Amino acid sequence: MATAPMPDGRIPVLLSAHAEDLIGQDAGAIRSYLRRRPQLCGAPDVARVAATLTRTRRVRKYRAVIRAADITELCAALQALNAGEDHPLVTRSDRTGALRVAFVFPGQGSQWPAMGVQAYDRLPVYRAEADRCAAVFAAAGHPCPLSYLLAEPGAQTNDFSQLQIQGAQFVHGVALARVWQSCGVTPDITVGHSLGEIGAAHIAGAITLQEAVGVVAARATLLDGLTGPYRVAVLGIDPAQAERAIAETPGWAELSVVNSTSSVAVSGDTDAIATLVRRTNEAGRFAKEIEMWFPAHTTKLDSKRAELESLLPPGVFGAADIVFIGSATAQPVPAGTDFADYWYTNLRSTVRFGDAVRAATAAGADAFVELSAHPALLYAMADVLDDMPDPPLMVGSGRRDEPIVERLSANLAAVAVADPGFGRTDTLGADSNLLSDFPFAPMRAQHHWAAAEPLPPVPGLKVMTERWEPVTPGRGGPRRAAVIDLGEGDRIAGPLGAHLNLTGPDDADLLVVLAPVLDHLDAVTAAHELAARIETGLLDYPDAIGPLCRDVWLITVGGEQVRPGEPGPLPAQAALAAMHRSIGLEHPDQAFGHLDLPSWDLGAAAAAQTADALRGPAGELALRHTESGPALYGRTTVDDRLPQPAWSSTVLDEVVITGGSGAVGTHFVHQLAARGARRIVLLGRSGADPQREVSGVEVLAPPCDITDPAAVTAAAAEFGGRGASLVIHAAGTAAIVGHRELTGRTFTDTVAAKVAGLATVTRHWPLREDARIVLCSSVSGLWGGSGHTAYAAANRLLDTMAVQLRSDGRRCTSVRWGLWPGLPGQTGIIDADEVARVERSGLRAMAPERAVDACLRDFTADPLVFTADPERLQLFLGNTPSGPAHEAAAAPEPSLDGLDAAGVLRVALGAVLNLPADTALEPSASLLDLGVDSLLALDLRKKLKKAAGANVPLATILGGATVAEVIELLEQPEKKARLRD
């Protein structure tokens, strides 16, 4: 969204996130940032905040626009967002997809003298267009429409001719349309209602301004000669009821307008209209006379065609890019349509506005903007679209009781925030004065493990397995891509260049990183190679992320085992992918994806598939060759069952536990002892008592550095016995640091015990032929974690070693554990602060007895075993959603939780009508009597639908329904049809 001021002079500030609750978190962080900088105070500083957000962040699903004149207003609105409260300067939306906007031009009925004074004074675009239109009226010899638009206080409608009134109505709608267009909201469709069809046709480009003025003048001149004892009534009843009421009323009257199924207009003699209004009101239905004194859209015009043709300018409708739909035919008006035929139909035929609105939605309209001084058609449009599962956005341009710049700006913000495409950054120059050290967007709070309320206990243990499934390549639009090759030379940029627009990092919205060629099969060697590369800038590629970058993809070769029978993953390639995932969680404004290729040599078909994948949403993908050509696979995780049965007691005969003095190892000692282990040897640097008993089990704990082959060999000679029947490899350490602070030495220290320790133990400790080996890996290796770059790599290397051990005939399982509980006075692999962060991500400490029991089985694939809140970990649990893991429901406004139907209605009415919270509602009172008009009915209906899930028809709300009837409807939605009748 551009940072230019809105009509009220305020600057629009756009916040967005993948989850609704993250908007509030982001608002709180920005407010804290601004409060620490008291030197920021005025509108230019609000513009800097807006520009910083717009230029450095993507526009995401959940969006909020704040209109702020200064930092004080901005902070107040940010505080309301952070607290989950409403604020008059905040507009929110979660609509997806670009909007198709329809401009709606009403006919007569909502106008009054001087209705354009504020717009003419406060809106330069309005003033310029109004003056341009007035000049065309003057050039044609017609009275100036500005005399009505800008009338003096106290002027009455009777003081003006029909040409002045209708000219003013035309000018007002056209000038408002130009204001909306100048603010970036342009129509795809225009819809006209009676007189409004002229403005709609002109804004669509189907007729010129000179032709439009000529049609207004012809129409008004004809009607001026027909003014007499006529009136028009708007009635809140359906057409059939209107026809019956007309038949029962003395005098002449005809149905002239059908706005919707519960809103019509009737033209007739003064006495007949007065009678209709009185009787309709007495029946508890809405009825109101409007200021029209001619019998338009009735048989009174049957003899006036020739006269109208003589007054009309000659011409036909021209071709236009914008679809123009008139209410005379309720169809798009084709180019070449003759003026005389169409404008006579416009004036004589019954207005079918409801049908025109349906035609607009059929043409794709999902936002309607009414261009009038006061909404005349919003209720009718809402009534027409009442049953749509996702009703379009409907806004006006002003209200009689509000400053026009306030209402116009609020509604402009509503349309802008509803369209994700409105947040383009190309309107901002590269030299925008952006704010430094601005807070990151918390769009993936579950990855950052940011503070949240403590989770309730989640019972049970979840067991899942990794699976690769065929997926359809992404179909994203054109991308500007920069390629960084971490290896020796540019390997695949050439083939990709045929499918991607290659550019430099500063201009790219896509960064493609090619992993170095590290293909050693030995995980220990791979770890040393990675450590050396870290020292020479392996992890510096995020520094190349430019201001427009949205996605960062890492491309590896052979880093994943996708299909049965494939070679196991190359250790360094698999570890690089895990590191990339963790680095991505330190860059919340970009999505980090990983694509694994079978080879660096891309043929034409594989290059096209690769480019398709890179243009689509970031994820975990792999490209593989099949008989029918290259195919794309996506990684997911699926629920699994524990294999049956558990191991026999012979597997627990001779147990070796590495890292046995740590928290995880200690849990295994106690649980294996309880399950009948005969002898347990704990291997660790510090050792423990030479011999101790745990529930009658022999436990030995000699000091042994498992990364030292000589030490392992010596310990095996003394304590190896007949060979291990079960090895639990729980040794490990973790350094939780950001990738920029990670050194080669820290990386080596992190992977040493897990990777080198396992290699040493499996080579130098005697193992029985049928020995089981359980590796204590982590979900971090598969999912990553903020600050877990080295730790995730260590666990992924461990996973690759499990594949290799199985290929060597060993019964090995790498269990990707969740969170183990700590022990009093004992520090685990990660410290207490990190444990707290992990818990806030949705992982909960597992019950040790259940965790140990789960792994004492022969798995066919390496499982994930954890306890968690599935909503918070939704992103990681398989079917990756479009947004983050925990999308909390929006807080009701106000809270209606736990209330019965009567309570829901009471609170909703209180919010709409500003009633005290303890107001008693008389069951027999109608909503009309309580003060619910057509506009308030729209708001009330939304609140009832949100709170109670009941789609209360607008016709019911404004059709005389009582409090008791609406409560009954909320309690029994199936009665909706009866109440509608």
Summary of the structure (lengths in Angstrom):
residues: 981
radius of gyration: 35.9
end to end distance: 45.0
largest distance: 117.9
contacts: 3452
relative contact order: 0.08
helix: 40%
strand: 19%
